[in-house]
Amino acid sequence: MWTEFKTFLIKDNVIGLAIAVILGVALNAVVNSIVNDVVMPVVNLATAATGGSWQEWRIYLTSNHADDAPAIQLGRLLANLLNFFIVGFVAWRIAKVFMKPKPAAA
């Protein structure tokens, strides 16, 4: 049974997948640090005129504009979309640095 399990680990490259997941978690910390510590301060400076209030934009579904009234959280959606694109861009740039294309065979 041990031999069969060992064969499964090696044949199906489970160890390689586990290492990739560990490296992915570590890279996630690096990307989040770049976004939160380098990029977002620049974005915050660019949006300083609104005082960050754009992240609180709401489209109320009723005439009641209380905090507990049903509303579409437009500002939160925009902030999350912006964060997604920034994180995606930074991850793409990091990947381009480390994943050089192989030279074409002559």
CYANA upper distance limits for C-alpha pairs under 8 A (distance plus 0.5 A):
  1 MET  CA      5 PHE  CA      6.76
  2 TRP  CA      6 LYS  CA      6.56
  3 THR  CA      7 THR  CA      6.58
  4 GLU  CA      8 PHE  CA      6.70
  5 PHE  CA      9 LEU  CA      6.79
  6 LYS  CA     10 ILE  CA      6.81
  7 THR  CA     11 LYS  CA      6.16
  8 PHE  CA     12 ASP  CA      6.17
  8 PHE  CA     13 ASN  CA      8.36
  8 PHE  CA     14 VAL  CA      8.27
  9 LEU  CA     13 ASN  CA      6.37
  9 LEU  CA     14 VAL  CA      5.58
  9 LEU  CA     15 ILE  CA      6.83
 10 ILE  CA     14 VAL  CA      7.14
 10 ILE  CA     15 ILE  CA      7.56
 13 ASN  CA     17 LEU  CA      6.88
 14 VAL  CA     18 ALA  CA      6.65
 15 ILE  CA     19 ILE  CA      6.73
 16 GLY  CA     20 ALA  CA      6.67
 17 LEU  CA     21 VAL  CA      6.75
 18 ALA  CA     22 ILE  CA      6.83
 19 ILE  CA     23 LEU  CA      6.65
 20 ALA  CA     24 GLY  CA      6.45
 21 VAL  CA     25 VAL  CA      6.77
 22 ILE  CA     26 ALA  CA      6.91
 23 LEU  CA     27 LEU  CA      6.53
 24 GLY  CA     28 ASN  CA      6.52
 25 VAL  CA     29 ALA  CA      7.09
 26 ALA  CA     30 VAL  CA      7.14
 27 LEU  CA     31 VAL  CA      6.62
 28 ASN  CA     32 ASN  CA      6.51
 29 ALA  CA     33 SER  CA      6.60
 30 VAL  CA     34 ILE  CA      6.76
 31 VAL  CA     35 VAL  CA      6.67
 31 VAL  CA     87 VAL  CA      7.13
 31 VAL  CA     90 VAL  CA      7.07
 31 VAL  CA     91 ALA  CA      6.86
 32 ASN  CA     36 ASN  CA      6.35
 32 ASN  CA     87 VAL  CA      7.62
 33 SER  CA     37 ASP  CA      5.95
 33 SER  CA     38 VAL  CA      7.99
 34 ILE  CA     38 VAL  CA      5.71
 34 ILE  CA     39 VAL  CA      7.04
 34 ILE  CA     90 VAL  CA      8.24
 35 VAL  CA     39 VAL  CA      5.34
 35 VAL  CA     40 MET  CA      6.35
 35 VAL  CA     86 ILE  CA      7.36
 35 VAL  CA     87 VAL  CA      6.87
 35 VAL  CA     90 VAL  CA      8.02
 36 ASN  CA     40 MET  CA      5.72
 36 ASN  CA     41 PRO  CA      7.79
 37 ASP  CA     41 PRO  CA      7.17
 38 VAL  CA     42 VAL  CA      7.62
 39 VAL  CA     43 VAL  CA      6.97
 39 VAL  CA     86 ILE  CA      8.41
 40 MET  CA     44 ASN  CA      6.46
 41 PRO  CA     45 LEU  CA      6.70
 42 VAL  CA     46 ALA  CA      6.74
 43 VAL  CA     47 THR  CA      6.70
 44 ASN  CA     48 ALA  CA      6.26
 44 ASN  CA     52 GLY  CA      7.87
 47 THR  CA     51 GLY  CA      7.35
 47 THR  CA     52 GLY  CA      7.09
 48 ALA  CA     52 GLY  CA      6.99
 50 THR  CA     54 TRP  CA      6.92
 52 GLY  CA     56 GLU  CA      8.36
 53 SER  CA     57 TRP  CA      7.48
 54 TRP  CA     75 GLY  CA      6.02
 55 GLN  CA     74 LEU  CA      8.17
 55 GLN  CA     75 GLY  CA      4.42
 55 GLN  CA     76 ARG  CA      5.75
 55 GLN  CA     78 LEU  CA      7.78
 55 GLN  CA     79 ALA  CA      6.65
 56 GLU  CA     73 GLN  CA      7.73
 56 GLU  CA     74 LEU  CA      8.08
 56 GLU  CA     75 GLY  CA      5.53
 56 GLU  CA     76 ARG  CA      7.05
 57 TRP  CA     73 GLN  CA      6.96
 57 TRP  CA     74 LEU  CA      6.02
 57 TRP  CA     75 GLY  CA      4.90
 57 TRP  CA     76 ARG  CA      7.98
 58 ARG  CA     71 ALA  CA      6.48
 58 ARG  CA     72 ILE  CA      6.04
 58 ARG  CA     73 GLN  CA      5.32
 58 ARG  CA     74 LEU  CA      5.75
 58 ARG  CA     75 GLY  CA      6.98
 59 ILE  CA     71 ALA  CA      5.85
 59 ILE  CA     72 ILE  CA      5.53
 59 ILE  CA     73 GLN  CA      7.24
 59 ILE  CA     74 LEU  CA      7.20
 60 TYR  CA     64 ASN  CA      8.07
 60 TYR  CA     65 HIS  CA      7.01
 60 TYR  CA     69 ALA  CA      7.65
 60 TYR  CA     70 PRO  CA      6.67
 60 TYR  CA     71 ALA  CA      4.66
 60 TYR  CA     72 ILE  CA      6.87
 61 LEU  CA     69 ALA  CA      8.25
 61 LEU  CA     70 PRO  CA      6.20
 61 LEU  CA     71 ALA  CA      5.81
 61 LEU  CA     72 ILE  CA      7.91
 62 THR  CA     69 ALA  CA      7.69
 62 THR  CA     70 PRO  CA      7.41
 62 THR  CA     71 ALA  CA      8.32
 64 ASN  CA     69 ALA  CA      6.71
 65 HIS  CA     69 ALA  CA      6.55
 73 GLN  CA     77 LEU  CA      6.80
 74 LEU  CA     78 LEU  CA      6.68
 75 GLY  CA     79 ALA  CA      6.59
 76 ARG  CA     80 ASN  CA      6.60
 77 LEU  CA     81 LEU  CA      6.60
 78 LEU  CA     82 LEU  CA      6.58
 79 ALA  CA     83 ASN  CA      6.60
 80 ASN  CA     84 PHE  CA      6.53
 81 LEU  CA     85 PHE  CA      6.77
 82 LEU  CA     86 ILE  CA      6.66
 83 ASN  CA     87 VAL  CA      6.50
 84 PHE  CA     88 GLY  CA      6.43
 85 PHE  CA     89 PHE  CA      6.45
 86 ILE  CA     90 VAL  CA      6.66
 87 VAL  CA     91 ALA  CA      6.54
 88 GLY  CA     92 TRP  CA      6.50
 89 PHE  CA     93 ARG  CA      6.70
 90 VAL  CA     94 ILE  CA      6.71
 91 ALA  CA     95 ALA  CA      6.58
 92 TRP  CA     96 LYS  CA      6.70
 93 ARG  CA     97 VAL  CA      6.95
 94 ILE  CA     98 PHE  CA      7.08
 95 ALA  CA     99 MET  CA      6.20
 96 LYS  CA    100 LYS  CA      6.99
